[in-house]
Amino acid sequence: MSKYQITLTPVDKFFFGGDMTFKVGSQDDDFNDRYSSYIIQSQHFPQQTSLLGMLRFLILRNAGEKVFKDGRIIEKREAKKLIGGKSFSVNADHVENDFGAIKSLTHVRIREESNRQTVDLEFKPLYDKELKWENSSVGTSNFKEIRIPALVDYNPKKSLLPCLTDGVELSQHFVEDRRMGIDRDIKTGKTDKNALFKQISYRFNNKDGKQYCFVFEAEVDESIDLEKYSGQMVTVGGDNSLFIIGISKDFNDICSALPIGKAVYALSPIFLKREEVEKATFAITRLMPFRFLESEMEKTKSYHILNKELKRSKKYELYAPGSIFYFDDDAKKEEFIKKIEAKKDFRQIGYNEFK
């Protein structure tokens, strides 16, 4: 296996979809009723499943016309060797999926480049101090009595906003791009009922001599020289957001995350069951929804969003980056870490990474 570092530099604005979408097609169904809206706002980071899909397509389109031509897979057996036969799926026993030559991805970060230095910005813990248990109080959660420690410099009137390791609030690294539109029928050109919509995309807030891009690593079989594809244009996320991909084998680990005592904090979104999280003595967390499209090479003829063969997964709740879990002894902390690492299907694509 060979490990590559991959950068994604946006060409223009970008849009990363989340749990809510615009109405899909003209049909009225349960999905549209629950998950459609006339205002849709991009996520700040692409989902790891989107990065995986981008990488699979990049390998496929460079495999030659005998394998892939005019947007269609010609030789399925060879394509399976390259990218596997299925998209990401959550497995009952949480074993890894088969993505062909792609072994694994790491979680995505923001890279900050300036004249002075290059640094990869991770999420800071939502609360980055040790807890003060000597002044703890008692509370109730889920009908259980719990100890609540004293939080130094915490203002309950202010939210604990997500920040990166440069000390800057996450949202300050981006600039909103707001656009209004009218939904028209693709065949007739007529304006649909309730057609007005607003879409909020993002751009990086490049200023003061600083430039930003996304960065992650991928482990790929040595039969594929991924570095040859560097400089190509790729799409990630919704609206066919365009990025220039940079790929290199020669790189240094410039992670800026720091450990905090007997605590574990999320560098990426983390999937855990509620009973597993309750092993922590105390936790400060944010939740985020996670859904993804499911496809299978043998069954899926078209990968367009309107294709009914593309199934939408059930909704999962992940613990957002920056969520922090505290423990009163090392044994409990190690047991908790084993629970995170046991979700091999999530870890394979860059989720469940921690410090």
C-alpha positions in Angstrom: 0.0 0.0 0.0 1.1 3.6 -0.7 0.0 6.6 1.3 -0.8 9.9 -0.4 -1.6 13.3 0.9 -4.5 14.9 -1.1 -5.4 18.6 -1.2 -8.6 20.1 -2.6 -8.4 23.7 -3.6 -11.8 25.2 -4.6 -12.2 26.8 -8.0 -15.2 28.9 -6.9 -17.9 28.7 -4.2 -18.7 25.2 -2.9 -21.7 23.5 -1.4 -21.6 20.4 0.8 -25.0 18.9 1.4 -26.3 17.8 4.8 -29.5 16.2 6.2 -31.8 18.8 4.5 -32.2 19.1 0.7 -34.3 20.9 -1.8 -37.3 18.9 -3.0 -36.0 16.0 -5.1 -37.9 15.8 -8.3 -41.7 16.6 -8.5 -42.8 13.6 -6.4 -44.5 14.0 -3.0 -43.1 11.4 -0.6 -42.0 10.9 2.9 -38.4 11.9 2.2 -39.4 15.2 0.7 -41.9 15.9 3.5 -39.3 15.4 6.2 -36.0 16.5 4.6 -36.8 19.2 2.0 -36.7 22.9 2.6 -36.7 26.1 0.5 -33.5 27.3 2.4 -30.5 25.1 2.2 -27.2 25.9 3.8 -23.9 24.1 3.0 -21.9 22.3 5.6 -18.4 23.7 6.2 -16.7 20.4 5.6 -17.3 17.7 3.0 -18.6 14.4 4.3 -16.0 11.6 4.2 -18.4 9.6 2.0 -18.2 12.4 -0.5 -14.4 12.3 -0.5 -14.5 8.5 -0.9 -16.9 8.9 -3.9 -14.6 11.5 -5.4 -11.6 9.3 -5.1 -13.4 6.2 -6.5 -14.6 8.2 -9.5 -11.1 9.7 -10.1 -9.5 6.3 -10.2 -12.3 5.0 -12.5 -12.2 7.8 -15.1 -8.4 7.3 -15.4 -8.6 3.6 -15.8 -8.9 3.7 -19.6 -11.8 3.4 -22.1 -11.9 -0.4 -21.8 -13.1 0.0 -18.2 -14.9 3.4 -18.2 -16.2 5.4 -21.1 -18.7 8.2 -21.6 -19.7 8.1 -17.9 -20.4 4.4 -18.0 -18.7 1.4 -16.6 -17.7 -0.9 -19.5 -15.9 -3.7 -17.7 -17.4 -4.3 -14.3 -15.0 -7.0 -13.2 -12.0 -4.7 -13.6 -13.9 -1.8 -12.1 -14.6 -3.8 -9.0 -10.9 -4.5 -8.6 -10.3 -0.7 -8.7 -13.1 0.7 -6.6 -15.1 -2.2 -5.1 -18.6 -3.2 -6.0 -20.5 -1.0 -3.4 -20.5 2.4 -1.9 -20.0 2.9 1.9 -22.3 1.0 4.1 -22.7 0.6 7.9 -22.1 -3.0 8.7 -23.8 -4.8 11.6 -20.5 -6.0 13.0 -18.7 -2.8 11.9 -16.1 -4.6 9.7 -14.4 -2.7 6.9 -16.0 -2.3 3.5 -14.3 -3.4 0.2 -13.4 -0.4 -1.9 -11.0 -2.3 -4.2 -7.6 -0.6 -4.4 -8.6 2.0 -1.8 -7.7 0.9 1.6 -8.6 3.8 3.8 -8.9 7.6 4.2 -8.1 10.0 7.0 -10.3 12.8 8.3 -10.4 16.0 6.3 -8.8 19.2 7.8 -8.3 22.7 6.6 -4.8 23.6 5.5 -3.6 27.2 6.1 -0.7 28.4 3.9 1.1 31.7 4.3 4.5 33.1 3.6 5.7 32.0 7.0 4.4 28.5 7.4 1.9 25.7 6.5 -0.3 24.2 9.2 -3.2 21.8 9.1 -6.0 23.2 11.3 -7.8 20.6 13.5 -10.9 21.2 15.7 -10.2 22.3 19.2 -12.1 20.6 22.0 -15.3 22.5 22.8 -13.8 22.9 26.3 -10.0 22.7 26.4 -9.3 22.7 30.2 -9.1 20.1 32.9 -12.3 19.7 35.0 -12.5 20.9 38.6 -14.2 18.1 40.5 -13.6 19.4 44.0 -16.3 22.0 43.5 -18.7 19.7 41.6 -22.4 19.7 42.0 -25.1 17.0 41.5 -27.6 16.9 38.7 -29.9 14.4 36.9 -29.6 13.1 33.4 -31.8 10.3 31.9 -33.1 9.7 35.4 -29.6 9.1 36.7 -27.7 11.2 39.2 -24.5 12.6 37.8 -21.7 14.8 39.1 -21.3 18.1 37.3 -17.8 19.6 37.6 -17.0 23.3 37.8 -16.0 24.7 34.4 -13.4 27.4 34.7 -14.1 30.6 32.6 -17.4 29.1 31.2 -20.2 31.5 30.6 -23.6 29.7 30.5 -25.1 32.6 28.5 -22.7 31.9 25.6 -22.5 28.8 23.5 -19.4 26.7 23.2 -18.8 27.4 19.5 -16.6 25.1 17.4 -13.1 26.6 16.9 -10.0 25.4 15.1 -6.5 25.0 16.6 -5.6 28.5 15.4 -8.0 29.8 18.1 -10.4 31.2 15.5 -14.1 30.3 15.4 -14.8 27.8 12.6 -17.3 30.0 10.7 -14.7 32.8 10.5 -12.7 30.8 8.0 -15.5 31.0 5.5 -17.5 33.6 3.6 -21.2 32.9 2.8 -22.3 33.0 -0.9 -26.1 33.6 -0.8 -28.2 33.1 -4.0 -31.9 33.1 -4.7 -33.4 30.9 -7.4 -36.6 29.7 -9.0 -37.3 26.0 -9.5 -38.5 25.2 -13.1 -39.5 21.9 -14.6 -36.5 20.5 -16.5 -38.7 19.4 -19.4 -41.3 22.1 -19.8 -39.5 25.1 -18.4 -42.6 26.0 -16.3 -42.1 27.4 -12.9 -43.1 24.8 -10.2 -45.4 25.5 -7.3 -43.6 27.0 -4.3 -40.6 27.5 -6.5 -38.6 30.2 -4.7 -35.5 28.9 -2.9 -32.4 30.2 -1.3 -29.0 28.4 -1.3 -26.1 29.3 1.0 -22.8 28.1 -0.3 -19.3 29.0 1.0 -15.9 30.3 0.0 -12.7 30.2 2.0 -12.0 33.5 3.7 -8.6 34.0 2.1 -7.1 37.2 3.4 -4.0 38.7 5.1 -1.8 36.6 2.9 -3.4 33.4 4.0 -4.7 30.8 1.6 -6.9 27.7 2.6 -7.7 24.3 1.1 -9.0 21.0 2.4 -6.5 18.2 3.0 -6.6 14.5 3.9 -4.6 11.3 3.3 -5.5 8.1 1.4 -3.9 4.7 1.5 -4.1 3.0 -2.0 -2.8 -0.2 -3.5 0.6 0.2 -5.1 -0.8 -1.0 -8.5 -2.2 2.6 -8.9 0.0 5.6 -9.1 -2.4 8.1 -7.7 0.2 10.9 -8.0 -0.2 10.9 -11.8 -3.7 12.4 -11.3 -2.5 15.5 -9.5 -3.7 18.7 -11.0 -6.9 17.3 -12.4 -10.3 18.9 -11.8 -12.7 17.0 -9.5 -16.2 17.6 -8.1 -17.1 17.1 -4.5 -20.4 17.7 -2.8 -23.6 19.3 -4.2 -23.9 21.6 -7.2 -20.9 19.9 -8.8 -18.5 22.0 -6.7 -15.2 22.1 -8.5 -11.8 21.6 -6.9 -8.2 21.2 -8.2 -6.8 18.1 -6.6 -3.2 17.9 -5.5 -1.7 14.5 -4.7 1.8 13.8 -3.2 3.6 10.9 -1.7 6.2 13.2 -0.1 4.6 14.9 2.8 5.1 15.7 6.5 2.5 15.2 9.3 1.7 18.7 10.5 -1.2 17.9 12.8 -1.9 20.7 15.3 -4.0 18.7 17.7 -3.0 18.4 21.4 -4.0 15.8 24.0 -5.9 16.9 27.2 -5.2 14.8 30.3 -7.7 12.0 31.0 -10.0 13.2 28.2 -10.7 12.0 24.6 -11.9 14.5 22.0 -13.1 14.1 18.5 -10.9 15.2 15.6 -13.6 13.9 13.2 -17.3 13.0 13.5 -17.6 9.9 15.8 -20.2 7.2 15.7 -21.0 5.7 19.1 -24.0 4.2 20.8 -25.6 6.1 23.6 -24.7 3.4 26.1 -21.1 3.5 25.0 -20.9 7.3 25.6 -22.4 6.9 29.0 -19.1 5.2 30.1 -17.6 8.7 30.2 -17.6 10.5 33.5 -18.6 13.7 31.9 -18.9 14.9 28.3 -19.4 18.1 26.4 -20.7 17.3 22.9 -22.5 18.5 19.8 -24.5 16.1 17.6 -24.6 16.2 13.8 -26.8 14.2 11.3 -25.3 11.8 8.9 -26.9 10.3 5.8 -25.4 9.0 2.6 -26.4 7.5 -0.8 -26.1 3.8 -1.2 -25.2 2.3 -4.6 -24.3 -1.1 -6.0 -22.4 -1.6 -9.3 -24.5 -4.6 -10.3 -27.8 -2.8 -9.8 -27.2 0.9 -10.3 -27.5 2.1 -13.9 -27.3 5.9 -13.2 -25.7 7.8 -10.3 -27.8 11.0 -10.9 -29.5 12.3 -7.7 -33.0 11.8 -9.3 -32.4 8.1 -10.0 -34.7 6.1 -7.7 -32.2 3.2 -7.7 -30.0 5.3 -5.4 -31.1 4.6 -1.9 -30.7 7.1 0.9 -29.4 5.6 4.1 -31.2 5.9 7.4 -30.3 8.8 9.6 -27.4 8.4 12.0 -26.4 10.8 14.8 -22.6 11.4 15.0 -20.7 13.3 17.7 -19.3 16.4 16.0 -15.6 17.2 15.9 -14.6 19.0 19.1 -16.8 16.9 21.3 -14.9 15.9 24.4 -15.3 13.0 26.8 -13.8 13.1 30.3 -12.8 10.1 32.5 -11.9 9.7 36.2 -9.4 6.9 35.6 -7.2 5.5 32.8 -9.0 2.1 32.6 -12.3 3.7 31.7 -10.6 5.9 29.1 -8.9 2.9 27.4 -12.2 0.9 27.4 -13.9 3.9 25.7 -11.1 4.2 23.1 -11.6 0.5 22.2 -15.3 1.2 21.5 -14.4 4.0 19.1 -11.7 1.9 17.3 -14.1 -1.1 17.0 -16.2 0.9 14.5 -13.8 -0.2 11.6 -16.3 0.7 8.9 -16.4 4.3 10.1 -12.6 4.5 10.8 -11.8 3.2 7.3 -13.2 6.3 5.7 -11.9 8.9 8.2 -14.5 9.0 10.9 -14.0 8.0 14.6 -10.6 9.7 14.8 -9.7 11.2 18.1 -6.9 12.6 20.3 
